[in-house]
Each structure stands twice: as structure tokens, then as C-alpha cells.
Amino acid sequence: MSVFQVVQIIWAICAFLSIVFILLHSPKGDGLGGIGGQSQMFTSTKSAENALNRITWGLGISFITLTVVLSAGWIS
């Protein structure tokens, strides 16, 4: 197994985990709750949401970095 194939596997895992963690985020839209002023009740962010944001950003940055590395042909 070459280095290129290992990087491709890591890239695919980053893509899959990015999708999973993005879907785990809570929805930010108010929906119908914004009409009656109910949206102001839940404005504080929890530590779980912060950790989820950090993981999602890390996966996104690593996915984009690996995309550039793989498409530029820097690994042979």
C-alpha cells in the first residue's frame, strides 16, 4: 500500500466523518418559534456544541488540505 493510497483513505474518512458531524449539529433556524419570541430562550451554547464545532472545523480543514495535496500531485 503506497503513501498515496493511505492519504486517499484518510481523505475519504475525513469526508465521511465531516458529513456525520455536520448532521449531528443542532438546527440554527428559528422556525415558527421565532414569531412568538421563543428563540431568545435557547441562545447559550453548551460545551458539547463547542466541541462539536471544533471537531467539524478540524475535519473540514483537514479535508480541504488533503484535497489540495492530492489534486496537486505532491505525493507520488
PDB file of N, H, CA, C and O in Angstrom:
ATOM      1  N   MET A   1       0.850  -1.167   0.000  1.00  0.00           N
ATOM      2  CA  MET A   1       0.000   0.000   0.000  1.00  0.00           C
ATOM      3  C   MET A   1       0.901   1.238   0.000  1.00  0.00           C
ATOM      4  O   MET A   1       1.773   1.378   0.857  1.00  0.00           O
ATOM      5  N   SER A   2       0.688   2.115  -0.948  1.00  0.00           N
ATOM      6  H   SER A   2      -0.020   2.002  -1.644  1.00  0.00           H
ATOM      7  CA  SER A   2       1.541   3.293  -1.085  1.00  0.00           C
ATOM      8  C   SER A   2       1.043   4.432  -0.186  1.00  0.00           C
ATOM      9  O   SER A   2      -0.055   4.375   0.367  1.00  0.00           O
ATOM     10  N   VAL A   3       1.871   5.451  -0.060  1.00  0.00           N
ATOM     11  H   VAL A   3       2.763   5.498  -0.510  1.00  0.00           H
ATOM     12  CA  VAL A   3       1.523   6.629   0.736  1.00  0.00           C
ATOM     13  C   VAL A   3       0.313   7.334   0.127  1.00  0.00           C
ATOM     14  O   VAL A   3      -0.543   7.843   0.852  1.00  0.00           O
ATOM     15  N   PHE A   4       0.242   7.364  -1.200  1.00  0.00           N
ATOM     16  H   PHE A   4       0.936   6.950  -1.789  1.00  0.00           H
ATOM     17  CA  PHE A   4      -0.868   7.999  -1.889  1.00  0.00           C
ATOM     18  C   PHE A   4      -2.191   7.327  -1.519  1.00  0.00           C
ATOM     19  O   PHE A   4      -3.189   8.009  -1.289  1.00  0.00           O
ATOM     20  N   GLN A   5      -2.203   6.002  -1.461  1.00  0.00           N
ATOM     21  H   GLN A   5      -1.392   5.448  -1.648  1.00  0.00           H
ATOM     22  CA  GLN A   5      -3.422   5.281  -1.108  1.00  0.00           C
ATOM     23  C   GLN A   5      -3.815   5.506   0.348  1.00  0.00           C
ATOM     24  O   GLN A   5      -5.001   5.594   0.664  1.00  0.00           O
ATOM     25  N   VAL A   6      -2.829   5.599   1.232  1.00  0.00           N
ATOM     26  H   VAL A   6      -1.865   5.528   0.975  1.00  0.00           H
ATOM     27  CA  VAL A   6      -3.117   5.870   2.642  1.00  0.00           C
ATOM     28  C   VAL A   6      -3.736   7.259   2.796  1.00  0.00           C
ATOM     29  O   VAL A   6      -4.694   7.433   3.549  1.00  0.00           O
ATOM     30  N   VAL A   7      -3.192   8.239   2.088  1.00  0.00           N
ATOM     31  H   VAL A   7      -2.414   8.097   1.476  1.00  0.00           H
ATOM     32  CA  VAL A   7      -3.734   9.601   2.148  1.00  0.00           C
ATOM     33  C   VAL A   7      -5.143   9.635   1.562  1.00  0.00           C
ATOM     34  O   VAL A   7      -6.002  10.353   2.074  1.00  0.00           O
ATOM     35  N   GLN A   8      -5.395   8.875   0.504  1.00  0.00           N
ATOM     36  H   GLN A   8      -4.698   8.291   0.088  1.00  0.00           H
ATOM     37  CA  GLN A   8      -6.741   8.805  -0.051  1.00  0.00           C
ATOM     38  C   GLN A   8      -7.729   8.199   0.940  1.00  0.00           C
ATOM     39  O   GLN A   8      -8.872   8.648   1.028  1.00  0.00           O
ATOM     40  N   ILE A   9      -7.302   7.195   1.678  1.00  0.00           N
ATOM     41  H   ILE A   9      -6.373   6.831   1.606  1.00  0.00           H
ATOM     42  CA  ILE A   9      -8.179   6.577   2.673  1.00  0.00           C
ATOM     43  C   ILE A   9      -8.476   7.559   3.804  1.00  0.00           C
ATOM     44  O   ILE A   9      -9.618   7.662   4.253  1.00  0.00           O
ATOM     45  N   ILE A  10      -7.459   8.274   4.261  1.00  0.00           N
ATOM     46  H   ILE A  10      -6.532   8.190   3.896  1.00  0.00           H
ATOM     47  CA  ILE A  10      -7.663   9.282   5.308  1.00  0.00           C
ATOM     48  C   ILE A  10      -8.582  10.378   4.805  1.00  0.00           C
ATOM     49  O   ILE A  10      -9.431  10.864   5.552  1.00  0.00           O
ATOM     50  N   TRP A  11      -8.424  10.775   3.547  1.00  0.00           N
ATOM     51  H   TRP A  11      -7.734  10.380   2.941  1.00  0.00           H
ATOM     52  CA  TRP A  11      -9.268  11.793   2.922  1.00  0.00           C
ATOM     53  C   TRP A  11     -10.732  11.332   2.894  1.00  0.00           C
ATOM     54  O   TRP A  11     -11.632  12.113   3.204  1.00  0.00           O
ATOM     55  N   ALA A  12     -10.969  10.089   2.531  1.00  0.00           N
ATOM     56  H   ALA A  12     -10.239   9.454   2.279  1.00  0.00           H
ATOM     57  CA  ALA A  12     -12.333   9.558   2.477  1.00  0.00           C
ATOM     58  C   ALA A  12     -12.942   9.467   3.878  1.00  0.00           C
ATOM     59  O   ALA A  12     -14.130   9.736   4.056  1.00  0.00           O
ATOM     60  N   ILE A  13     -12.137   9.092   4.864  1.00  0.00           N
ATOM     61  H   ILE A  13     -11.172   8.874   4.720  1.00  0.00           H
ATOM     62  CA  ILE A  13     -12.631   9.030   6.240  1.00  0.00           C
ATOM     63  C   ILE A  13     -12.988  10.426   6.743  1.00  0.00           C
ATOM     64  O   ILE A  13     -13.999  10.601   7.422  1.00  0.00           O
ATOM     65  N   CYS A  14     -12.163  11.417   6.413  1.00  0.00           N
ATOM     66  H   CYS A  14     -11.341  11.275   5.861  1.00  0.00           H
ATOM     67  CA  CYS A  14     -12.464  12.810   6.785  1.00  0.00           C
ATOM     68  C   CYS A  14     -13.764  13.280   6.149  1.00  0.00           C
ATOM     69  O   CYS A  14     -14.559  13.970   6.788  1.00  0.00           O
ATOM     70  N   ALA A  15     -13.980  12.910   4.900  1.00  0.00           N
ATOM     71  H   ALA A  15     -13.334  12.350   4.381  1.00  0.00           H
ATOM     72  CA  ALA A  15     -15.213  13.304   4.217  1.00  0.00           C
ATOM     73  C   ALA A  15     -16.424  12.675   4.896  1.00  0.00           C
ATOM     74  O   ALA A  15     -17.424  13.353   5.132  1.00  0.00           O
ATOM     75  N   PHE A  16     -16.344  11.378   5.211  1.00  0.00           N
ATOM     76  H   PHE A  16     -15.532  10.827   5.019  1.00  0.00           H
ATOM     77  CA  PHE A  16     -17.465  10.694   5.844  1.00  0.00           C
ATOM     78  C   PHE A  16     -17.741  11.253   7.234  1.00  0.00           C
ATOM     79  O   PHE A  16     -18.894  11.505   7.585  1.00  0.00           O
ATOM     80  N   LEU A  17     -16.681  11.452   8.033  1.00  0.00           N
ATOM     81  H   LEU A  17     -15.744  11.247   7.747  1.00  0.00           H
ATOM     82  CA  LEU A  17     -16.872  11.987   9.380  1.00  0.00           C
ATOM     83  C   LEU A  17     -17.371  13.429   9.363  1.00  0.00           C
ATOM     84  O   LEU A  17     -18.110  13.836  10.259  1.00  0.00           O
ATOM     85  N   SER A  18     -16.977  14.201   8.361  1.00  0.00           N
ATOM     86  H   SER A  18     -16.376  13.871   7.633  1.00  0.00           H
ATOM     87  CA  SER A  18     -17.495  15.565   8.232  1.00  0.00           C
ATOM     88  C   SER A  18     -19.001  15.546   8.031  1.00  0.00           C
ATOM     89  O   SER A  18     -19.728  16.330   8.642  1.00  0.00           O
ATOM     90  N   ILE A  19     -19.462  14.658   7.182  1.00  0.00           N
ATOM     91  H   ILE A  19     -18.872  14.021   6.685  1.00  0.00           H
ATOM     92  CA  ILE A  19     -20.905  14.542   6.943  1.00  0.00           C
ATOM     93  C   ILE A  19     -21.624  14.148   8.227  1.00  0.00           C
ATOM     94  O   ILE A  19     -22.662  14.720   8.561  1.00  0.00           O
ATOM     95  N   VAL A  20     -21.080  13.183   8.941  1.00  0.00           N
ATOM     96  H   VAL A  20     -20.237  12.718   8.670  1.00  0.00           H
ATOM     97  CA  VAL A  20     -21.715  12.722  10.184  1.00  0.00           C
ATOM     98  C   VAL A  20     -21.770  13.840  11.216  1.00  0.00           C
ATOM     99  O   VAL A  20     -22.815  14.066  11.826  1.00  0.00           O
ATOM    100  N   PHE A  21     -20.660  14.541  11.418  1.00  0.00           N
ATOM    101  H   PHE A  21     -19.811  14.357  10.922  1.00  0.00           H
ATOM    102  CA  PHE A  21     -20.637  15.585  12.443  1.00  0.00           C
ATOM    103  C   PHE A  21     -21.467  16.804  12.046  1.00  0.00           C
ATOM    104  O   PHE A  21     -22.029  17.471  12.915  1.00  0.00           O
ATOM    105  N   ILE A  22     -21.555  17.103  10.770  1.00  0.00           N
ATOM    106  H   ILE A  22     -21.099  16.561  10.063  1.00  0.00           H
ATOM    107  CA  ILE A  22     -22.423  18.204  10.344  1.00  0.00           C
ATOM    108  C   ILE A  22     -23.879  17.852  10.607  1.00  0.00           C
ATOM    109  O   ILE A  22     -24.661  18.708  11.020  1.00  0.00           O
ATOM    110  N   LEU A  23     -24.245  16.610  10.373  1.00  0.00           N
ATOM    111  H   LEU A  23     -23.610  15.914  10.038  1.00  0.00           H
ATOM    112  CA  LEU A  23     -25.621  16.197  10.633  1.00  0.00           C
ATOM    113  C   LEU A  23     -25.935  16.126  12.126  1.00  0.00           C
ATOM    114  O   LEU A  23     -27.106  16.179  12.501  1.00  0.00           O
ATOM    115  N   LEU A  24     -24.931  16.007  12.981  1.00  0.00           N
ATOM    116  H   LEU A  24     -23.979  15.963  12.676  1.00  0.00           H
ATOM    117  CA  LEU A  24     -25.156  15.985  14.420  1.00  0.00           C
ATOM    118  C   LEU A  24     -25.415  17.369  15.012  1.00  0.00           C
ATOM    119  O   LEU A  24     -25.908  17.473  16.135  1.00  0.00           O
ATOM    120  N   HIS A  25     -25.093  18.420  14.285  1.00  0.00           N
ATOM    121  H   HIS A  25     -24.693  18.336  13.373  1.00  0.00           H
ATOM    122  CA  HIS A  25     -25.307  19.774  14.790  1.00  0.00           C
ATOM    123  C   HIS A  25     -26.789  20.038  14.988  1.00  0.00           C
ATOM    124  O   HIS A  25     -27.637  19.523  14.259  1.00  0.00           O
ATOM    125  N   SER A  26     -27.078  20.854  15.993  1.00  0.00           N
ATOM    126  H   SER A  26     -26.389  21.273  16.585  1.00  0.00           H
ATOM    127  CA  SER A  26     -28.464  21.243  16.209  1.00  0.00           C
ATOM    128  C   SER A  26     -28.841  22.305  15.181  1.00  0.00           C
ATOM    129  O   SER A  26     -28.001  23.113  14.784  1.00  0.00           O
ATOM    130  N   PRO A  27     -30.096  22.306  14.750  1.00  0.00           N
ATOM    131  CA  PRO A  27     -30.507  23.292  13.743  1.00  0.00           C
ATOM    132  C   PRO A  27     -30.470  24.706  14.318  1.00  0.00           C
ATOM    133  O   PRO A  27     -30.841  24.928  15.471  1.00  0.00           O
ATOM    134  N   LYS A  28     -30.021  25.651  13.507  1.00  0.00           N
ATOM    135  H   LYS A  28     -29.720  25.471  12.570  1.00  0.00           H
ATOM    136  CA  LYS A  28     -29.895  27.036  13.961  1.00  0.00           C
ATOM    137  C   LYS A  28     -31.120  27.888  13.610  1.00  0.00           C
ATOM    138  O   LYS A  28     -31.267  29.000  14.118  1.00  0.00           O
ATOM    139  N   GLY A  29     -31.981  27.381  12.760  1.00  0.00           N
ATOM    140  H   GLY A  29     -31.861  26.478  12.347  1.00  0.00           H
ATOM    141  CA  GLY A  29     -33.138  28.158  12.347  1.00  0.00           C
ATOM    142  C   GLY A  29     -34.164  28.259  13.454  1.00  0.00           C
ATOM    143  O   GLY A  29     -34.320  27.344  14.262  1.00  0.00           O
ATOM    144  N   ASP A  30     -34.861  29.383  13.481  1.00  0.00           N
ATOM    145  H   ASP A  30     -34.733  30.126  12.825  1.00  0.00           H
ATOM    146  CA  ASP A  30     -35.885  29.586  14.496  1.00  0.00           C
ATOM    147  C   ASP A  30     -37.171  28.849  14.162  1.00  0.00           C
ATOM    148  O   ASP A  30     -37.870  28.367  15.052  1.00  0.00           O
ATOM    149  N   GLY A  31     -37.472  28.764  12.892  1.00  0.00           N
ATOM    150  H   GLY A  31     -36.904  29.155  12.168  1.00  0.00           H
ATOM    151  CA  GLY A  31     -38.740  28.161  12.504  1.00  0.00           C
ATOM    152  C   GLY A  31     -39.905  29.024  12.967  1.00  0.00           C
ATOM    153  O   GLY A  31     -39.828  30.253  12.940  1.00  0.00           O
ATOM    154  N   LEU A  32     -40.961  28.389  13.383  1.00  0.00           N
ATOM    155  H   LEU A  32     -41.024  27.391  13.405  1.00  0.00           H
ATOM    156  CA  LEU A  32     -42.126  29.129  13.864  1.00  0.00           C
ATOM    157  C   LEU A  32     -41.924  29.674  15.267  1.00  0.00           C
ATOM    158  O   LEU A  32     -42.687  30.535  15.705  1.00  0.00           O
ATOM    159  N   GLY A  33     -40.905  29.190  15.988  1.00  0.00           N
ATOM    160  H   GLY A  33     -40.285  28.490  15.633  1.00  0.00           H
ATOM    161  CA  GLY A  33     -40.643  29.694  17.331  1.00  0.00           C
ATOM    162  C   GLY A  33     -40.154  31.130  17.331  1.00  0.00           C
ATOM    163  O   GLY A  33     -40.281  31.822  18.341  1.00  0.00           O
ATOM    164  N   GLY A  34     -39.603  31.590  16.227  1.00  0.00           N
ATOM    165  H   GLY A  34     -39.500  31.027  15.407  1.00  0.00           H
ATOM    166  CA  GLY A  34     -39.123  32.963  16.137  1.00  0.00           C
ATOM    167  C   GLY A  34     -40.231  33.989  16.083  1.00  0.00           C
ATOM    168  O   GLY A  34     -39.990  35.167  16.347  1.00  0.00           O
ATOM    169  N   ILE A  35     -41.440  33.574  15.747  1.00  0.00           N
ATOM    170  H   ILE A  35     -41.636  32.617  15.533  1.00  0.00           H
ATOM    171  CA  ILE A  35     -42.555  34.504  15.642  1.00  0.00           C
ATOM    172  C   ILE A  35     -42.988  34.985  17.021  1.00  0.00           C
ATOM    173  O   ILE A  35     -43.246  36.173  17.215  1.00  0.00           O
ATOM    174  N   GLY A  36     -43.067  34.070  17.972  1.00  0.00           N
ATOM    175  H   GLY A  36     -42.857  33.105  17.814  1.00  0.00           H
ATOM    176  CA  GLY A  36     -43.553  34.428  19.298  1.00  0.00           C
ATOM    177  C   GLY A  36     -42.467  34.846  20.264  1.00  0.00           C
ATOM    178  O   GLY A  36     -42.761  35.057  21.441  1.00  0.00           O
ATOM    179  N   GLY A  37     -41.241  34.974  19.830  1.00  0.00           N
ATOM    180  H   GLY A  37     -41.002  34.803  18.874  1.00  0.00           H
ATOM    181  CA  GLY A  37     -40.171  35.379  20.721  1.00  0.00           C
ATOM    182  C   GLY A  37     -39.564  34.230  21.499  1.00  0.00           C
ATOM    183  O   GLY A  37     -38.800  34.469  22.434  1.00  0.00           O
ATOM    184  N   GLN A  38     -39.867  33.023  21.156  1.00  0.00           N
ATOM    185  H   GLN A  38     -40.488  32.829  20.396  1.00  0.00           H
ATOM    186  CA  GLN A  38     -39.351  31.866  21.866  1.00  0.00           C
ATOM    187  C   GLN A  38     -37.884  31.597  21.560  1.00  0.00           C
ATOM    188  O   GLN A  38     -37.235  30.857  22.298  1.00  0.00           O
ATOM    189  N   SER A  39     -37.353  32.172  20.505  1.00  0.00           N
ATOM    190  H   SER A  39     -37.880  32.773  19.906  1.00  0.00           H
ATOM    191  CA  SER A  39     -35.988  31.867  20.087  1.00  0.00           C
ATOM    192  C   SER A  39     -34.941  32.406  21.049  1.00  0.00           C
ATOM    193  O   SER A  39     -33.825  31.888  21.077  1.00  0.00           O
ATOM    194  N   GLN A  40     -35.263  33.433  21.843  1.00  0.00           N
ATOM    195  H   GLN A  40     -36.170  33.854  21.820  1.00  0.00           H
ATOM    196  CA  GLN A  40     -34.299  34.021  22.762  1.00  0.00           C
ATOM    197  C   GLN A  40     -34.056  33.153  23.987  1.00  0.00           C
ATOM    198  O   GLN A  40     -33.124  33.412  24.748  1.00  0.00           O
ATOM    199  N   MET A  41     -34.875  32.132  24.189  1.00  0.00           N
ATOM    200  H   MET A  41     -35.632  31.922  23.570  1.00  0.00           H
ATOM    201  CA  MET A  41     -34.743  31.294  25.370  1.00  0.00           C
ATOM    202  C   MET A  41     -33.506  30.392  25.291  1.00  0.00           C
ATOM    203  O   MET A  41     -32.913  30.081  26.324  1.00  0.00           O
ATOM    204  N   PHE A  42     -33.114  29.972  24.106  1.00  0.00           N
ATOM    205  H   PHE A  42     -33.596  30.224  23.267  1.00  0.00           H
ATOM    206  CA  PHE A  42     -32.048  28.998  23.942  1.00  0.00           C
ATOM    207  C   PHE A  42     -30.852  29.581  23.200  1.00  0.00           C
ATOM    208  O   PHE A  42     -30.415  29.006  22.203  1.00  0.00           O
ATOM    209  N   THR A  43     -30.316  30.697  23.655  1.00  0.00           N
ATOM    210  H   THR A  43     -30.671  31.164  24.464  1.00  0.00           H
ATOM    211  CA  THR A  43     -29.206  31.319  22.944  1.00  0.00           C
ATOM    212  C   THR A  43     -27.841  30.912  23.494  1.00  0.00           C
ATOM    213  O   THR A  43     -26.832  31.182  22.843  1.00  0.00           O
ATOM    214  N   SER A  44     -27.767  30.281  24.650  1.00  0.00           N
ATOM    215  H   SER A  44     -28.588  30.062  25.178  1.00  0.00           H
ATOM    216  CA  SER A  44     -26.470  29.909  25.202  1.00  0.00           C
ATOM    217  C   SER A  44     -25.945  28.646  24.516  1.00  0.00           C
ATOM    218  O   SER A  44     -26.701  27.717  24.230  1.00  0.00           O
ATOM    219  N   THR A  45     -24.627  28.632  24.258  1.00  0.00           N
ATOM    220  H   THR A  45     -24.013  29.386  24.490  1.00  0.00           H
ATOM    221  CA  THR A  45     -24.018  27.458  23.634  1.00  0.00           C
ATOM    222  C   THR A  45     -23.465  26.556  24.714  1.00  0.00           C
ATOM    223  O   THR A  45     -22.893  27.036  25.693  1.00  0.00           O
ATOM    224  N   LYS A  46     -23.623  25.292  24.552  1.00  0.00           N
ATOM    225  H   LYS A  46     -24.087  24.902  23.757  1.00  0.00           H
ATOM    226  CA  LYS A  46     -23.154  24.317  25.538  1.00  0.00           C
ATOM    227  C   LYS A  46     -21.768  23.838  25.159  1.00  0.00           C
ATOM    228  O   LYS A  46     -21.301  24.063  24.042  1.00  0.00           O
ATOM    229  N   SER A  47     -21.115  23.175  26.102  1.00  0.00           N
ATOM    230  H   SER A  47     -21.495  22.992  27.009  1.00  0.00           H
ATOM    231  CA  SER A  47     -19.770  22.680  25.832  1.00  0.00           C
ATOM    232  C   SER A  47     -19.779  21.574  24.790  1.00  0.00           C
ATOM    233  O   SER A  47     -18.811  21.424  24.044  1.00  0.00           O
ATOM    234  N   ALA A  48     -20.851  20.799  24.725  1.00  0.00           N
ATOM    235  H   ALA A  48     -21.637  20.920  25.331  1.00  0.00           H
ATOM    236  CA  ALA A  48     -20.935  19.750  23.699  1.00  0.00           C
ATOM    237  C   ALA A  48     -21.018  20.367  22.308  1.00  0.00           C
ATOM    238  O   ALA A  48     -20.416  19.857  21.363  1.00  0.00           O
ATOM    239  N   GLU A  49     -21.748  21.439  22.185  1.00  0.00           N
ATOM    240  H   GLU A  49     -22.237  21.853  22.953  1.00  0.00           H
ATOM    241  CA  GLU A  49     -21.858  22.124  20.894  1.00  0.00           C
ATOM    242  C   GLU A  49     -20.518  22.742  20.498  1.00  0.00           C
ATOM    243  O   GLU A  49     -20.153  22.735  19.323  1.00  0.00           O
ATOM    244  N   ASN A  50     -19.793  23.272  21.466  1.00  0.00           N
ATOM    245  H   ASN A  50     -20.089  23.278  22.421  1.00  0.00           H
ATOM    246  CA  ASN A  50     -18.467  23.847  21.183  1.00  0.00           C
ATOM    247  C   ASN A  50     -17.495  22.764  20.726  1.00  0.00           C
ATOM    248  O   ASN A  50     -16.726  22.968  19.787  1.00  0.00           O
ATOM    249  N   ALA A  51     -17.532  21.617  21.392  1.00  0.00           N
ATOM    250  H   ALA A  51     -18.157  21.452  22.155  1.00  0.00           H
ATOM    251  CA  ALA A  51     -16.655  20.518  20.988  1.00  0.00           C
ATOM    252  C   ALA A  51     -17.028  20.020  19.603  1.00  0.00           C
ATOM    253  O   ALA A  51     -16.154  19.699  18.797  1.00  0.00           O
ATOM    254  N   LEU A  52     -18.315  19.954  19.325  1.00  0.00           N
ATOM    255  H   LEU A  52     -19.025  20.214  19.980  1.00  0.00           H
ATOM    256  CA  LEU A  52     -18.775  19.531  18.002  1.00  0.00           C
ATOM    257  C   LEU A  52     -18.336  20.523  16.930  1.00  0.00           C
ATOM    258  O   LEU A  52     -17.977  20.122  15.822  1.00  0.00           O
ATOM    259  N   ASN A  53     -18.361  21.798  17.248  1.00  0.00           N
ATOM    260  H   ASN A  53     -18.653  22.124  18.147  1.00  0.00           H
ATOM    261  CA  ASN A  53     -17.888  22.815  16.300  1.00  0.00           C
ATOM    262  C   ASN A  53     -16.397  22.664  16.024  1.00  0.00           C
ATOM    263  O   ASN A  53     -15.965  22.758  14.875  1.00  0.00           O
ATOM    264  N   ARG A  54     -15.603  22.429  17.076  1.00  0.00           N
ATOM    265  H   ARG A  54     -15.954  22.353  18.010  1.00  0.00           H
ATOM    266  CA  ARG A  54     -14.153  22.273  16.900  1.00  0.00           C
ATOM    267  C   ARG A  54     -13.823  21.047  16.052  1.00  0.00           C
ATOM    268  O   ARG A  54     -12.958  21.100  15.178  1.00  0.00           O
ATOM    269  N   ILE A  55     -14.519  19.943  16.320  1.00  0.00           N
ATOM    270  H   ILE A  55     -15.222  19.900  17.031  1.00  0.00           H
ATOM    271  CA  ILE A  55     -14.276  18.722  15.548  1.00  0.00           C
ATOM    272  C   ILE A  55     -14.651  18.937  14.092  1.00  0.00           C
ATOM    273  O   ILE A  55     -13.925  18.518  13.191  1.00  0.00           O
ATOM    274  N   THR A  56     -15.785  19.590  13.859  1.00  0.00           N
ATOM    275  H   THR A  56     -16.375  19.930  14.592  1.00  0.00           H
ATOM    276  CA  THR A  56     -16.239  19.837  12.488  1.00  0.00           C
ATOM    277  C   THR A  56     -15.264  20.738  11.743  1.00  0.00           C
ATOM    278  O   THR A  56     -14.947  20.480  10.582  1.00  0.00           O
ATOM    279  N   TRP A  57     -14.786  21.788  12.394  1.00  0.00           N
ATOM    280  H   TRP A  57     -15.043  21.998  13.337  1.00  0.00           H
ATOM    281  CA  TRP A  57     -13.807  22.682  11.757  1.00  0.00           C
ATOM    282  C   TRP A  57     -12.507  21.948  11.463  1.00  0.00           C
ATOM    283  O   TRP A  57     -11.923  22.116  10.393  1.00  0.00           O
ATOM    284  N   GLY A  58     -12.054  21.135  12.411  1.00  0.00           N
ATOM    285  H   GLY A  58     -12.529  20.999  13.281  1.00  0.00           H
ATOM    286  CA  GLY A  58     -10.822  20.376  12.197  1.00  0.00           C
ATOM    287  C   GLY A  58     -10.936  19.404  11.040  1.00  0.00           C
ATOM    288  O   GLY A  58     -10.018  19.282  10.229  1.00  0.00           O
ATOM    289  N   LEU A  59     -12.061  18.715  10.964  1.00  0.00           N
ATOM    290  H   LEU A  59     -12.806  18.814  11.623  1.00  0.00           H
ATOM    291  CA  LEU A  59     -12.273  17.789   9.857  1.00  0.00           C
ATOM    292  C   LEU A  59     -12.374  18.532   8.527  1.00  0.00           C
ATOM    293  O   LEU A  59     -11.866  18.061   7.510  1.00  0.00           O
ATOM    294  N   GLY A  60     -13.026  19.684   8.535  1.00  0.00           N
ATOM    295  H   GLY A  60     -13.439  20.066   9.361  1.00  0.00           H
ATOM    296  CA  GLY A  60     -13.147  20.464   7.307  1.00  0.00           C
ATOM    297  C   GLY A  60     -11.809  20.972   6.801  1.00  0.00           C
ATOM    298  O   GLY A  60     -11.514  20.916   5.607  1.00  0.00           O
ATOM    299  N   ILE A  61     -11.008  21.467   7.732  1.00  0.00           N
ATOM    300  H   ILE A  61     -11.248  21.512   8.702  1.00  0.00           H
ATOM    301  CA  ILE A  61      -9.683  21.968   7.344  1.00  0.00           C
ATOM    302  C   ILE A  61      -8.800  20.836   6.845  1.00  0.00           C
ATOM    303  O   ILE A  61      -8.089  20.990   5.853  1.00  0.00           O
ATOM    304  N   SER A  62      -8.844  19.691   7.534  1.00  0.00           N
ATOM    305  H   SER A  62      -9.423  19.565   8.341  1.00  0.00           H
ATOM    306  CA  SER A  62      -8.021  18.567   7.077  1.00  0.00           C
ATOM    307  C   SER A  62      -8.518  18.025   5.741  1.00  0.00           C
ATOM    308  O   SER A  62      -7.709  17.611   4.911  1.00  0.00           O
ATOM    309  N   PHE A  63      -9.829  18.018   5.516  1.00  0.00           N
ATOM    310  H   PHE A  63     -10.487  18.355   6.190  1.00  0.00           H
ATOM    311  CA  PHE A  63     -10.366  17.568   4.229  1.00  0.00           C
ATOM    312  C   PHE A  63      -9.903  18.476   3.097  1.00  0.00           C
ATOM    313  O   PHE A  63      -9.479  17.991   2.048  1.00  0.00           O
ATOM    314  N   ILE A  64      -9.981  19.776   3.300  1.00  0.00           N
ATOM    315  H   ILE A  64     -10.325  20.169   4.152  1.00  0.00           H
ATOM    316  CA  ILE A  64      -9.565  20.719   2.258  1.00  0.00           C
ATOM    317  C   ILE A  64      -8.062  20.619   2.012  1.00  0.00           C
ATOM    318  O   ILE A  64      -7.617  20.656   0.865  1.00  0.00           O
ATOM    319  N   THR A  65      -7.277  20.492   3.087  1.00  0.00           N
ATOM    320  H   THR A  65      -7.639  20.463   4.019  1.00  0.00           H
ATOM    321  CA  THR A  65      -5.827  20.361   2.941  1.00  0.00           C
ATOM    322  C   THR A  65      -5.459  19.098   2.172  1.00  0.00           C
ATOM    323  O   THR A  65      -4.616  19.138   1.276  1.00  0.00           O
ATOM    324  N   LEU A  66      -6.093  17.974   2.520  1.00  0.00           N
ATOM    325  H   LEU A  66      -6.778  17.942   3.247  1.00  0.00           H
ATOM    326  CA  LEU A  66      -5.817  16.735   1.806  1.00  0.00           C
ATOM    327  C   LEU A  66      -6.287  16.793   0.354  1.00  0.00           C
ATOM    328  O   LEU A  66      -5.673  16.188  -0.524  1.00  0.00           O
ATOM    329  N   THR A  67      -7.370  17.519   0.103  1.00  0.00           N
ATOM    330  H   THR A  67      -7.869  18.011   0.817  1.00  0.00           H
ATOM    331  CA  THR A  67      -7.838  17.692  -1.272  1.00  0.00           C
ATOM    332  C   THR A  67      -6.803  18.432  -2.107  1.00  0.00           C
ATOM    333  O   THR A  67      -6.530  18.056  -3.247  1.00  0.00           O
ATOM    334  N   VAL A  68      -6.229  19.482  -1.536  1.00  0.00           N
ATOM    335  H   VAL A  68      -6.450  19.787  -0.610  1.00  0.00           H
ATOM    336  CA  VAL A  68      -5.203  20.242  -2.253  1.00  0.00           C
ATOM    337  C   VAL A  68      -3.965  19.380  -2.482  1.00  0.00           C
ATOM    338  O   VAL A  68      -3.393  19.391  -3.572  1.00  0.00           O
ATOM    339  N   VAL A  69      -3.554  18.639  -1.466  1.00  0.00           N
ATOM    340  H   VAL A  69      -4.018  18.631  -0.580  1.00  0.00           H
ATOM    341  CA  VAL A  69      -2.357  17.795  -1.581  1.00  0.00           C
ATOM    342  C   VAL A  69      -2.570  16.721  -2.639  1.00  0.00           C
ATOM    343  O   VAL A  69      -1.690  16.483  -3.466  1.00  0.00           O
ATOM    344  N   LEU A  70      -3.733  16.070  -2.619  1.00  0.00           N
ATOM    345  H   LEU A  70      -4.448  16.264  -1.947  1.00  0.00           H
ATOM    346  CA  LEU A  70      -3.986  15.005  -3.590  1.00  0.00           C
ATOM    347  C   LEU A  70      -4.150  15.538  -5.011  1.00  0.00           C
ATOM    348  O   LEU A  70      -3.686  14.913  -5.964  1.00  0.00           O
ATOM    349  N   SER A  71      -4.803  16.684  -5.156  1.00  0.00           N
ATOM    350  H   SER A  71      -5.180  17.192  -4.381  1.00  0.00           H
ATOM    351  CA  SER A  71      -5.040  17.202  -6.508  1.00  0.00           C
ATOM    352  C   SER A  71      -3.783  17.843  -7.117  1.00  0.00           C
ATOM    353  O   SER A  71      -3.630  17.873  -8.338  1.00  0.00           O
ATOM    354  N   ALA A  72      -2.887  18.354  -6.263  1.00  0.00           N
ATOM    355  H   ALA A  72      -3.012  18.330  -5.271  1.00  0.00           H
ATOM    356  CA  ALA A  72      -1.675  18.989  -6.771  1.00  0.00           C
ATOM    357  C   ALA A  72      -0.625  17.965  -7.186  1.00  0.00           C
ATOM    358  O   ALA A  72       0.322  18.298  -7.898  1.00  0.00           O
ATOM    359  N   GLY A  73      -0.787  16.734  -6.749  1.00  0.00           N
ATOM    360  H   GLY A  73      -1.557  16.463  -6.171  1.00  0.00           H
ATOM    361  CA  GLY A  73       0.183  15.702  -7.120  1.00  0.00           C
ATOM    362  C   GLY A  73       1.468  15.780  -6.349  1.00  0.00           C
ATOM    363  O   GLY A  73       2.513  15.356  -6.842  1.00  0.00           O
ATOM    364  N   TRP A  74       1.417  16.324  -5.120  1.00  0.00           N
ATOM    365  H   TRP A  74       0.568  16.669  -4.719  1.00  0.00           H
ATOM    366  CA  TRP A  74       2.624  16.450  -4.325  1.00  0.00           C
ATOM    367  C   TRP A  74       3.086  15.115  -3.756  1.00  0.00           C
ATOM    368  O   TRP A  74       4.236  14.976  -3.339  1.00  0.00           O
ATOM    369  N   ILE A  75       2.185  14.132  -3.740  1.00  0.00           N
ATOM    370  H   ILE A  75       1.251  14.245  -4.079  1.00  0.00           H
ATOM    371  CA  ILE A  75       2.523  12.792  -3.250  1.00  0.00           C
ATOM    372  C   ILE A  75       2.502  11.856  -4.449  1.00  0.00           C
ATOM    373  O   ILE A  75       1.513  11.794  -5.180  1.00  0.00           O
ATOM    374  N   SER A  76       3.594  11.129  -4.648  1.00  0.00           N
ATOM    375  H   SER A  76       4.397  11.179  -4.054  1.00  0.00           H
ATOM    376  CA  SER A  76       3.615  10.216  -5.782  1.00  0.00           C
ATOM    377  C   SER A  76       3.790   8.785  -5.337  1.00  0.00           C
ATOM    378  O   SER A  76       3.830   7.880  -6.170  1.00  0.00           O
TER     379      SER A  76
END
